[in-house]
Amino acid sequence: MAAAAQGLLQRSLWVVVHRWAGLTLALFLGVAGLTGSLLPWIEELEMATAPQLHASDWRGTTDPLRVREDVLARYPGAAVDFLPLSVEPGKALRLHLHWLDPATGLEREPGPGVPDWDDLFLNPVTGAEQGRREWGAISQGIKNLVPFIYRLHFSLALGTIGTPAFGIAALVWTLDCFVGFWLTLPPARQQPASAPFLERWRPSWRVRWRAARWKLNFDLHRAGGLWLWPMLLVFAWSSVSFNLPQVHIPVMQALGGRDARMVLVEAALPAPRHQPRLDFRAAAARGSALAAEEAAKRGLAVEGARERWLWHVPASGLYVYGFTTAADITRHGGGSRVAFDSNTGELRAAEWPSGENGVNTFSNWLTALHMAQVLGLPYRVFVSVLGLAVTMLAVTGVVIWLKKRSARADRVLRKERNPPQVAH
């Protein structure tokens, strides 16, 4: 009896933990789930809401390097650190610009003298401008609807404050996944004659569709969480990797992995190197050569017709060249990469999405699953449904809390109206 009482006490404690974790996460999960149901279709939505920016009718050979050079000549003081080297047919070249202070070399904050746009869309062959926008600024209209949805998804559109806040929420969500799962398990058997474990656990998996509204709400919350539990954990932990690398990186390193972001951290310079000896053209050529060389060492071939990109990281004095090999996981490719010194061209790291390190492969798969970049159209539909289910779990959890809170208030009120009689 004592053991049973102690078990009930522990269960009550974890119910309280789960309840308050859920209430804390309700806004995060509600917004993340609802916006996340749309993001598997981000490319289609961008084309639908801002076709004048994203669609481009071009023929011939694209030259993003030349287009970038023309843009920088046209806008003195601008910097373009990320450059897609491949452009899909029918789509524009998007360049993200930021504006540097000529005195300090640091990025200028929005204000007087700084343009009210940072996204520039161009014909990738002719370089003709198609339009501009300040990424995520919904005040500029529907052309920023999808970026604003994306900002809501990962930071509640709160910028530098929202990103770590969402990361902490994702960490709480990850831990609460285990608490919630444990609470669906039946209590320990108190009598030898009680039903088998699976028989007692079966009700947790069922939804009584014709039951009273309160019971249906409870079943949707409990059974929905159980049926979707593996994917909820995938999305919770991958959210930690996006928003809270301070936690994700040490955990993955402890398991034997190495986060690709550590290359940039370890190479950090005392001051940003905005004018490296290798310009973008030289860096693209060096990256292409290193990619072919490193891929050949691993028995891989660079798939030149698929995604390629070049990223200049002034804070680390590095270029990162992304390309596609058979080791890539996502449907777009571009996940294989080499990092090299922006002055000397010396190789600093080669990263492969799969096949090199089991922990890294696992982590990259989680990321690809979160972003719906694998398994084709059926999985994208599933992620949209999952996003709506996450919102449903948040809403049903709040409803359960409100119901129990109301019940507790009713009990207190009844006690006040009918105080216990004291015997004389």
FENDAKA-V459656 format. One record per pair of residues at least 6 apart in sequence whose ideal C-beta (glycine too) atoms are under 8 Angstrom apart, sorted by the first residue. I is the first residue (numbers start at 1). J is the second residue. If there is no record, write none. Layout:
# FENDAKA-V459656
i: <I,I>
j: <J,J>
This chain:
# FENDAKA-V459656
i: <3,4,4,4,7,7,8,11,11,14,14,14,15,17,17,18,18,18,18,19,19,21,21,21,21,21,22,22,22,22,22,23,23,23,24,24,25,25,25,25,25,26,26,26,26,27,28,28,28,28,28,29,29,29,29,29,30,30,30,31,31,31,32,32,32,32,32,33,33,33,33,33,33,33,33,33,34,34,34,35,35,35,35,35,36,36,36,36,36,36,37,37,37,37,37,37,37,38,38,38,38,39,39,39,39,39,39,40,40,40,40,40,41,41,42,42,45,45,45,46,46,46,47,47,49,49,49,49,50,50,50,50,50,50,50,52,52,52,53,53,53,53,53,53,53,53,54,54,54,54,55,55,55,56,56,56,56,56,56,56,56,56,57,58,58,58,58,59,60,61,62,62,62,62,62,63,63,64,64,64,64,64,64,65,65,65,65,65,66,67,67,67,67,67,68,68,68,68,69,70,71,71,71,71,71,71,71,72,72,72,75,75,77,77,77,78,78,78,78,79,79,79,79,79,79,80,80,80,81,81,81,81,81,82,82,82,82,82,83,83,83,83,83,84,84,84,84,84,85,85,85,85,86,86,86,86,86,87,87,92,92,92,92,92,93,93,93,93,94,94,94,94,95,95,95,95,96,96,96,96,97,97,97,97,98,98,98,99,99,99,99,100,100,100,100,101,101,105,105,105,106,108,110,116,117,117,117,118,118,118,119,119,119,119,120,120,121,121,121,121,122,122,122,123,131,133,133,133,133,134,134,135,135,136,136,136,136,136,136,137,137,138,138,138,148,151,154,154,154,154,154,155,155,155,155,155,155,156,156,156,158,163,164,164,166,166,167,167,167,167,167,167,168,170,170,170,170,170,170,170,171,171,171,173,173,173,174,174,174,174,177,177,177,177,180,180,181,181,181,184,184,184,184,184,185,185,186,186,186,186,189,194,204,204,204,205,205,205,206,206,207,207,207,207,207,208,208,208,209,211,214,217,217,217,217,218,218,220,220,220,221,221,221,221,224,224,224,224,225,225,228,228,231,231,232,234,234,234,235,235,235,235,237,237,238,238,238,238,239,240,240,241,241,241,241,242,242,245,245,248,249,249,249,252,252,252,252,252,253,255,256,256,256,257,257,257,257,257,258,258,259,260,260,260,263,263,263,263,263,263,264,264,264,264,264,265,267,267,267,267,267,268,268,269,269,269,272,272,273,273,273,273,274,276,276,276,276,276,276,277,277,277,278,278,278,278,278,280,280,282,283,283,283,283,283,283,283,284,284,286,286,286,286,287,287,287,287,287,287,288,288,288,290,290,290,290,290,290,291,291,291,291,291,292,294,294,294,295,295,295,295,295,298,298,298,298,300,300,300,300,300,301,301,302,302,302,302,303,303,303,303,303,306,306,306,306,307,307,307,307,307,307,308,308,308,308,308,309,309,309,310,310,310,310,311,311,311,311,312,312,312,313,313,313,317,317,317,318,318,318,318,318,319,319,319,319,320,320,320,321,321,321,321,322,322,322,322,323,323,323,323,324,324,324,324,325,325,327,327,327,327,327,327,327,328,328,328,328,328,329,329,329,329,329,329,329,329,330,330,330,330,330,331,331,331,332,335,335,336,336,336,337,337,338,338,338,338,339,339,339,339,339,340,340,340,341,352,353,353,353,354,354,354,354,355,365,368,369,372,372,372>
j: <188,187,188,190,187,188,187,183,187,179,182,183,183,176,179,176,179,180,183,397,401,172,173,175,176,179,176,394,397,398,401,397,398,401,169,172,169,172,173,176,394,394,395,397,398,156,156,166,169,170,173,173,390,391,393,394,391,394,395,152,153,156,153,166,239,387,390,386,387,388,389,390,391,392,393,394,387,388,391,149,150,152,153,387,153,235,383,386,387,390,383,384,385,386,387,388,391,45,149,384,387,149,150,153,371,372,387,372,380,381,383,384,380,384,146,150,145,146,149,53,54,146,54,55,142,143,145,146,131,133,142,143,144,145,146,130,131,143,92,94,119,121,130,131,133,143,91,92,94,121,90,91,92,90,91,92,93,121,122,123,124,130,90,123,124,125,126,125,125,125,86,87,93,124,125,124,125,83,84,85,87,93,124,83,85,280,281,284,127,93,95,122,124,127,80,83,95,280,280,127,78,80,95,97,120,122,127,78,79,80,97,115,99,100,102,97,98,99,100,97,98,99,100,107,274,95,96,97,98,311,312,313,314,96,309,310,311,312,95,280,309,310,311,93,94,307,308,309,284,308,309,310,305,306,307,308,309,93,124,121,122,123,124,130,121,122,123,124,119,120,121,122,119,120,121,122,118,119,120,135,117,118,119,120,107,108,118,107,108,114,115,106,107,108,274,107,108,271,272,274,272,114,116,134,132,133,134,133,134,135,132,133,134,135,129,132,129,130,131,132,128,129,130,130,143,140,143,144,147,140,144,144,147,144,147,148,150,151,157,144,148,144,145,148,157,157,162,163,166,242,243,161,162,163,165,166,243,162,165,166,165,243,243,244,239,243,239,240,242,243,244,247,244,236,237,239,240,242,243,244,240,244,247,232,236,239,233,236,237,240,229,232,233,236,225,229,225,226,229,201,204,222,225,226,201,204,197,200,201,204,197,200,222,223,226,223,226,227,219,223,216,219,220,223,224,215,216,219,216,219,403,396,399,400,403,396,400,392,393,396,393,396,397,400,389,392,393,396,232,393,386,389,369,386,390,366,369,370,369,370,386,390,248,366,366,367,369,370,370,247,248,248,363,366,367,367,370,259,261,259,259,261,262,258,259,359,360,363,259,359,357,358,359,357,359,360,362,363,357,360,363,337,349,351,316,318,339,348,349,351,313,315,316,318,339,316,316,317,318,339,348,315,316,315,316,317,314,315,314,317,342,343,314,283,312,317,319,342,343,342,343,344,286,319,342,343,345,310,312,345,310,312,319,321,340,342,345,310,321,319,321,340,345,310,319,321,323,338,340,302,321,323,321,338,340,345,347,350,302,321,323,336,338,302,338,347,350,301,302,323,325,336,327,352,355,356,325,326,327,336,352,325,326,323,324,325,336,323,324,325,326,333,324,332,333,334,322,323,324,332,333,334,321,322,323,324,334,321,322,334,319,320,321,322,319,320,321,322,318,319,342,319,320,342,341,342,343,339,340,341,342,348,339,340,341,342,337,338,339,337,338,339,340,334,335,336,337,333,334,336,337,333,334,335,336,336,352,335,336,352,353,354,355,356,334,335,336,353,354,335,353,354,364,365,368,373,374,353,368,371,373,374,373,374,376,373,353,364,351,352,353,350,351,347,349,350,351,347,348,349,350,351,346,347,348,348,360,360,361,364,360,361,364,365,361,374,374,379,379,380,383>
